[in-house]
Amino acid sequence: MSDPPAPLAEIERLTRNGDIAGAATLLETTLGGGTGDLESWLQLAGLRRALRQPRRSLEAVHKALEQAPLDFMALVMRAGLLERIGDRGAGEAWAEALAQRPPGELPSALAAAVAQGEPVHAAWLAERAAQLASATAEAEQGAGEDEVWRIARFRDNALRKTQVYRSQPTHYHYPGLREREFHPRARFPWLPELEALTGVIREEMLTVMHAERAELVPYIQYSAHEALAQWRSLNHNRDWTAIHLIEKGKRIAANAGLCPQTMAFLERIAQPAIPGASPNAMFSLLAPQTTIPPHVGVNNTRLLCHLPLVVPPGCWFRVGAETRHWHEGESFVFDDTIEHEAANPSGELRVVLIFDLWHPDLAALEREAVSALIGAECRSE
């Protein structure tokens, strides 16, 4: 390994000997106010900070950020220095830094700096949240339930409290459809009727679970060579299983025949009719201590409805930026082409009825086009 250039070797020598001021002066002279690399500017910033010269250290950090505007170390140093000099922008600087935090454990010194900055960020966030809530309060007075939710999410997005998630289906994306993690209940007026049947549907589920002829299969089943990695840990895994009532448009007689009232309800719902693909309806069984990793669905022209039937404490479900706990008998409709995940951290089985729906933004002729296109794809497989 070759020796470092003479100025760098001298800077290292001065630093080792405790001549921090000499090392800083020589490094600053070497850089000459030009476009040195990220590491050199951060080194100079560290030397100036050690000399208790926060403003000169900040100048060096800004030079480092010119080279790499999203560098986490540089952003943390900038936030800490602004805090030290009492700059009002320290809270926002911490927000910018924390937004770039890499996954995994941080080095101890960096972790300590972040731990000191987190309360500053939290205080700034609370103050700004109050300001934004005050700014939108008058508009919210005349808003409906869904409008209030959207305004609140708008505020959270502005505060970076929530990440913006988009529909990203693996196969079929229909343009112009409304993207919502959980869709408003008002768009599905039959939800109260479904919820009123919870007890009946649960009894039918228990009947089919204990029937000798019931068909219980892994929820995820695909060939190992397929270009899909998001469910690999659960592929053909009986920790997440399904009792299908309708699968890809086919009625599963052994199961459906034991669930007459469930099937009668499904017949009244506008499920997608796509040859070889849908409708689908099933009881989803998630084993104790099992997590479903983040993933997205196939096709954004459909939505999914969940009716929780057996829910041990602690079972949760995240779609995009919103996490909910399942509650028995409380249904919801969501877009499975937005990243979602689930977990059953309990020691008991969790069971949910799941079925698909047409996305309500689709006109009748659009449904026909979707059915024709996806149906043609399924026939060609």
VEXKE-701532 format. One line per field, with one value per residue (C-alpha): residue number from 1; x, y, z. Coordinates in pm, whole numbers, plus 32768, in hexadecimal, padded with zeros to 4 digits. Example, Ala and Ser with C-alpha at 12.3 -4.5 7.8 and 13.67 -1.06 7.14 Angstrom:
pos c(1, 2)
c1 c(84CE, 8557)
c2 c(7E3E, 7F96)
c3 c(830C, 82CA)
This chain:
pos c(1, 2, 3, 4, 5, 6, 7, 8, 9, 10, 11, 12, 13, 14, 15, 16, 17, 18, 19, 20, 21, 22, 23, 24, 25, 26, 27, 28, 29, 30, 31, 32, 33, 34, 35, 36, 37, 38, 39, 40, 41, 42, 43, 44, 45, 46, 47, 48, 49, 50, 51, 52, 53, 54, 55, 56, 57, 58, 59, 60, 61, 62, 63, 64, 65, 66, 67, 68, 69, 70, 71, 72, 73, 74, 75, 76, 77, 78, 79, 80, 81, 82, 83, 84, 85, 86, 87, 88, 89, 90, 91, 92, 93, 94, 95, 96, 97, 98, 99, 100, 101, 102, 103, 104, 105, 106, 107, 108, 109, 110, 111, 112, 113, 114, 115, 116, 117, 118, 119, 120, 121, 122, 123, 124, 125, 126, 127, 128, 129, 130, 131, 132, 133, 134, 135, 136, 137, 138, 139, 140, 141, 142, 143, 144, 145, 146, 147, 148, 149, 150, 151, 152, 153, 154, 155, 156, 157, 158, 159, 160, 161, 162, 163, 164, 165, 166, 167, 168, 169, 170, 171, 172, 173, 174, 175, 176, 177, 178, 179, 180, 181, 182, 183, 184, 185, 186, 187, 188, 189, 190, 191, 192, 193, 194, 195, 196, 197, 198, 199, 200, 201, 202, 203, 204, 205, 206, 207, 208, 209, 210, 211, 212, 213, 214, 215, 216, 217, 218, 219, 220, 221, 222, 223, 224, 225, 226, 227, 228, 229, 230, 231, 232, 233, 234, 235, 236, 237, 238, 239, 240, 241, 242, 243, 244, 245, 246, 247, 248, 249, 250, 251, 252, 253, 254, 255, 256, 257, 258, 259, 260, 261, 262, 263, 264, 265, 266, 267, 268, 269, 270, 271, 272, 273, 274, 275, 276, 277, 278, 279, 280, 281, 282, 283, 284, 285, 286, 287, 288, 289, 290, 291, 292, 293, 294, 295, 296, 297, 298, 299, 300, 301, 302, 303, 304, 305, 306, 307, 308, 309, 310, 311, 312, 313, 314, 315, 316, 317, 318, 319, 320, 321, 322, 323, 324, 325, 326, 327, 328, 329, 330, 331, 332, 333, 334, 335, 336, 337, 338, 339, 340, 341, 342, 343, 344, 345, 346, 347, 348, 349, 350, 351, 352, 353, 354, 355, 356, 357, 358, 359, 360, 361, 362, 363, 364, 365, 366, 367, 368, 369, 370, 371, 372, 373, 374, 375, 376, 377, 378, 379, 380, 381)
c1 c(8000, 8095, 80CD, 7FCD, 802D, 8111, 8006, 7F1B, 8033, 8089, 7F1C, 7F0C, 804E, 7FD2, 7E88, 7F35, 8011, 7EE4, 7F25, 7DBD, 7DD9, 7F0C, 7E64, 7D2D, 7DF3, 7EC3, 7D92, 7CD3, 7E00, 7E1B, 7CAC, 7CD0, 7B58, 7B33, 7A76, 7B24, 7A88, 7979, 7A62, 7B58, 7A4C, 79B5, 7B0F, 7B3C, 79E1, 7A3F, 7B82, 7AD5, 79C7, 7AD3, 7B65, 7A0C, 79E6, 7883, 784D, 7990, 793C, 77E7, 788E, 7956, 781D, 776E, 7895, 786F, 76FC, 774F, 77FA, 76EC, 75A8, 7508, 7633, 75AF, 76ED, 7702, 7592, 75B3, 76E4, 762B, 74FC, 75D3, 7698, 755E, 74DA, 7621, 7614, 74A3, 742C, 72AF, 72E3, 7374, 722C, 71F2, 735F, 732C, 71F7, 72C5, 73D7, 72F1, 7242, 738C, 73D4, 7457, 73C6, 7472, 753C, 7605, 776D, 7769, 77DF, 76E5, 75CF, 761A, 7608, 74BB, 7432, 7482, 73DB, 729A, 71FB, 724E, 71A5, 7079, 7048, 7061, 6F6F, 6E6F, 6E84, 6E5D, 6D42, 6C85, 6CBF, 6C40, 6B12, 6ABA, 6AE3, 69EE, 68F7, 6801, 67F5, 67BD, 668B, 65B6, 6664, 65D2, 6675, 6741, 67AA, 6823, 68F4, 698D, 69E0, 6A81, 6B50, 6BB1, 6C39, 6CEF, 6D8D, 6DFF, 6E98, 6F3B, 6E87, 6E00, 6EA3, 6DE5, 6D93, 6D13, 6C63, 6D6C, 6CC6, 6DAB, 6CF3, 6BC8, 6BB0, 6A78, 6AB7, 69F2, 695F, 694C, 6A6E, 6A10, 6A9F, 694E, 6822, 6708, 65F0, 64EC, 654F, 64DC, 6380, 6364, 6477, 6380, 62C0, 6403, 6461, 6308, 6350, 6499, 6414, 6372, 64A7, 6589, 64B2, 64C0, 6639, 6659, 657E, 6652, 6796, 672B, 6697, 6751, 672E, 679D, 68B7, 69BF, 6AE7, 6C0F, 6BA1, 6CD5, 6D28, 6E0A, 6F2E, 707F, 7114, 7016, 7091, 6FE7, 70A8, 6FB4, 6F0D, 7033, 7031, 6EBF, 6EB4, 6E08, 6E22, 6D02, 6D33, 6C51, 6B3C, 69EE, 68A0, 6829, 66B7, 66EE, 6844, 688E, 671E, 66EC, 6603, 66B6, 6590, 6620, 6646, 6538, 6429, 645C, 643E, 62E9, 62AB, 640D, 63E4, 628B, 631E, 643F, 6349, 62B9, 640C, 64A6, 65D3, 66B5, 6652, 6797, 67BD, 68E0, 6921, 67F0, 6711, 67C7, 6750, 67F8, 6832, 6999, 6A43, 6B80, 6C3C, 6CBA, 6E01, 6DF1, 6E3D, 6DD6, 6EEF, 6EB1, 6E28, 6D3C, 6C22, 6BFA, 6AEB, 6A6F, 6916, 68A9, 689E, 6893, 67A2, 67FE, 6700, 67C0, 6727, 6825, 691F, 6A07, 6A92, 6BA5, 6B61, 6BA6, 6B95, 6C52, 6BFA, 6CE2, 6D01, 6BD9, 6BDD, 6AA0, 6A55, 6951, 6818, 6720, 65F1, 6689, 66C1, 6787, 67E0, 6946, 6A23, 6B11, 6BEB, 6C6B, 6D7E, 6CE8, 6D4E, 6CB1, 6D0B, 6C78, 6D5C, 6C71, 6C71, 6B25, 6A9E, 6A1A, 6901, 687D, 6782, 681A, 6770, 67B3, 66E6, 66EC, 6793, 6666, 670A, 66E6, 65C2, 6504, 65B2, 6705, 66B5, 666B, 67B9, 6877, 67C6, 6810, 6980, 69D7, 68FA, 69BA, 6B02, 6A86, 6A16, 6B6F, 6C28)
c2 c(8000, 8150, 826A, 8387, 84CE, 85AC, 86A6, 858E, 84DA, 861D, 8657, 84F8, 8537, 8680, 85E1, 84BD, 85B2, 8678, 87AB, 87C0, 8930, 88EF, 87C4, 8890, 89B2, 88D0, 880D, 894D, 89D4, 888E, 8899, 8A06, 8A44, 896E, 8830, 8736, 85E1, 8594, 84EC, 860E, 8711, 8638, 860F, 8788, 87B2, 86BD, 8776, 88C8, 8834, 87A9, 8909, 898C, 8A4F, 89E4, 8AEB, 8A96, 8926, 896A, 8A0E, 88D0, 87F7, 88C9, 8888, 8714, 8726, 87CA, 8681, 859D, 8654, 8520, 849B, 8430, 8482, 85DE, 8622, 85B0, 8690, 87B6, 8784, 8764, 889E, 8969, 88F5, 895A, 8ABD, 8AE0, 8AF8, 8ADC, 89F4, 88DF, 8822, 881B, 87BD, 8693, 8634, 863A, 856B, 8465, 843B, 83B1, 82C5, 817D, 8030, 7F69, 7FC3, 8107, 812A, 818A, 82F2, 8333, 8289, 836B, 84A2, 8430, 83E5, 854B, 85D7, 850D, 85DC, 871C, 868F, 8619, 8771, 881A, 871E, 8753, 88CD, 88BB, 87BF, 88AE, 89CA, 88FF, 887F, 89E6, 8A4C, 8942, 8951, 8A3D, 896C, 882E, 88BC, 8880, 873F, 85E3, 84B3, 8455, 85BD, 85DC, 84A1, 8527, 867A, 85C9, 84EC, 8625, 86BA, 857A, 8568, 86D2, 867E, 8543, 847B, 839F, 831E, 833E, 81E4, 81A2, 8084, 7F9C, 7E5E, 7D46, 7D0E, 7DEA, 7F61, 8016, 8190, 829C, 81CE, 8268, 81F8, 81C6, 80DA, 80A5, 8117, 81DD, 8104, 81E5, 815A, 7FFF, 801F, 7EA5, 7E97, 7EAC, 7D86, 7CBD, 7D14, 7CAB, 7B4F, 7B2B, 7A27, 7959, 7968, 7909, 77D6, 7770, 77A0, 76BE, 75BA, 75AF, 75AF, 7473, 73C3, 7292, 72FE, 7465, 74DD, 759E, 7613, 7701, 7864, 789E, 779D, 77DF, 7734, 7777, 77E6, 7900, 7A69, 7AB2, 7AE5, 7B9F, 7A68, 7977, 792C, 78D1, 781A, 76C9, 7716, 769D, 77BB, 7881, 77A9, 77D9, 772B, 779A, 77C7, 7855, 7840, 78EE, 78E6, 7778, 7718, 7626, 7540, 7486, 75D1, 76B0, 75AC, 75CA, 7747, 7793, 78E5, 795E, 78FB, 799C, 7AE5, 7AD4, 7AA1, 7BFA, 7CA9, 7D35, 7C50, 7C56, 7B54, 7B04, 79A9, 78F3, 7A0A, 7A64, 7A7D, 7A05, 79CF, 7912, 78EC, 7958, 78AB, 7942, 7865, 78E3, 79A4, 79D6, 7B0F, 7B50, 7C24, 7D66, 7D1A, 7D99, 7CF8, 7CA7, 7D8C, 7EE7, 7EC5, 7DFE, 7E49, 7D54, 7D43, 7CB0, 7C37, 7BCD, 7A95, 7A1C, 7B20, 7AE4, 7C1A, 7CD8, 7C6E, 7D92, 7DED, 7F04, 7F91, 80A9, 81AA, 8130, 8014, 7F82, 7E6E, 7D75, 7D6B, 7C50, 7CB9, 7E04, 7DEF, 7ED1, 7EF1, 7F30, 7F3E, 7E17, 7EAE, 7FA6, 7F0B, 7E51, 7D5C, 7CA8, 7BF5, 7B09, 7B30, 7A67, 78F8, 78B4, 7895, 79CA, 79A0, 7AA3, 7A86, 7B24, 7B68, 7C45, 7D65, 7E39, 7F88, 8075, 8173, 8085, 80BC, 7F8B, 7F92, 7FAD, 7E78, 7DC5, 7E33, 7DC3, 7C75, 7C3E, 7C9A, 7BDB, 7AB8, 7AA2, 7AA0, 7988, 78B5, 78D9, 7858)
c3 c(8000, 7F98, 8091, 8094, 7FE6, 80B5, 812C, 8199, 8250, 8305, 835E, 83F2, 84B5, 8540, 85A5, 8653, 8711, 8788, 86AF, 863B, 85DC, 8505, 845D, 8416, 8385, 82A5, 822C, 81E5, 8124, 8062, 8004, 7FA8, 7FB4, 7E7D, 7E32, 7F13, 7F48, 8046, 813F, 8144, 8188, 829A, 8331, 8333, 83CB, 84DE, 852A, 8539, 8619, 8702, 8712, 877C, 863C, 85DB, 84CF, 8419, 8444, 83A8, 827C, 8243, 8268, 8160, 8078, 80BF, 806D, 7F22, 7ECC, 7F5B, 7FB8, 805A, 811C, 8270, 8334, 829F, 82E1, 844B, 847B, 83E1, 84C3, 85FA, 85A5, 8563, 86B2, 875B, 86D4, 872A, 85C3, 859D, 8476, 8550, 856F, 83F9, 83C1, 84A5, 83DD, 829D, 8340, 83D7, 8288, 8201, 8323, 8294, 8305, 8413, 8545, 8542, 85BF, 872F, 8701, 85EB, 86B1, 87D9, 86FE, 866E, 87CA, 8832, 86FD, 870B, 8827, 8768, 8634, 8700, 879B, 8647, 85B2, 86C7, 86A0, 8527, 8541, 8624, 852F, 8407, 84CA, 8520, 83B3, 8337, 845A, 83AE, 8272, 833C, 83EB, 82B6, 8247, 823C, 82DC, 81A9, 8166, 82CE, 829C, 815A, 81F5, 831E, 8235, 816E, 82B2, 830E, 81B4, 81D1, 8324, 8293, 839D, 8287, 814C, 8005, 7F7C, 7E1E, 7D74, 7CE0, 7C62, 7BF4, 7AA9, 7A4E, 7A87, 7A0F, 79FB, 7AAE, 7BCA, 7D22, 7DFE, 7F6C, 806C, 8115, 804A, 80F0, 817A, 80D9, 7F84, 7FF0, 808C, 80BA, 81C4, 82EA, 8256, 8241, 83A5, 8422, 8396, 8456, 8547, 8434, 8356, 847C, 84C3, 8355, 8358, 848A, 83E2, 82AA, 8374, 8428, 82FA, 827D, 8111, 8148, 8068, 812E, 805B, 807F, 802C, 7F53, 7E49, 7D21, 7C77, 7D18, 7BCB, 7B93, 7BA0, 7CED, 7E30, 7F11, 7FA3, 7F93, 8109, 80FE, 7FB0, 7FED, 8161, 823B, 8330, 8245, 81B9, 810F, 80F9, 7FA1, 7F62, 7E05, 7D61, 7C17, 7BC0, 7C1B, 7D39, 7E24, 7E68, 7F93, 804F, 7FBD, 7FF2, 816B, 8166, 80CA, 816D, 8125, 7FB9, 7FA6, 801C, 7F23, 7E07, 7E53, 7E3A, 7CF9, 7CEE, 7BBA, 7AB7, 7A03, 796C, 7A11, 7B0C, 7BDF, 7CA2, 7DD8, 7F3C, 8055, 81C7, 8208, 832D, 83BE, 84B4, 8606, 8606, 848D, 83C2, 825A, 81C2, 80FD, 7FA3, 7E94, 7DD0, 7C62, 7BDD, 7C47, 7BA6, 7CD6, 7E49, 7F6A, 808D, 81E0, 82DF, 841A, 84B5, 85B7, 8630, 8757, 8802, 874F, 85E8, 84FD, 838E, 82DC, 8187, 8112, 8226, 82F6, 83F2, 8487, 857D, 850E, 85E5, 85C7, 84FA, 8483, 830B, 8224, 80B3, 8044, 7F10, 7F14, 7E00, 7F04, 7FD7, 80FE, 820F, 8335, 8475, 8574, 86A3, 8783, 87DE, 8730, 85CD, 8518, 8416, 831F, 8203, 80CA, 7F7F, 7E53, 7DC1, 7C8B, 7CC6, 7CD7, 7BED, 7AC4, 79D8, 7958, 7806, 78B3, 7980, 7839, 77A8, 78E0, 78E3, 7772, 778C, 78CA, 785E, 7715, 77D7, 78B9, 778D, 76EF, 7821)
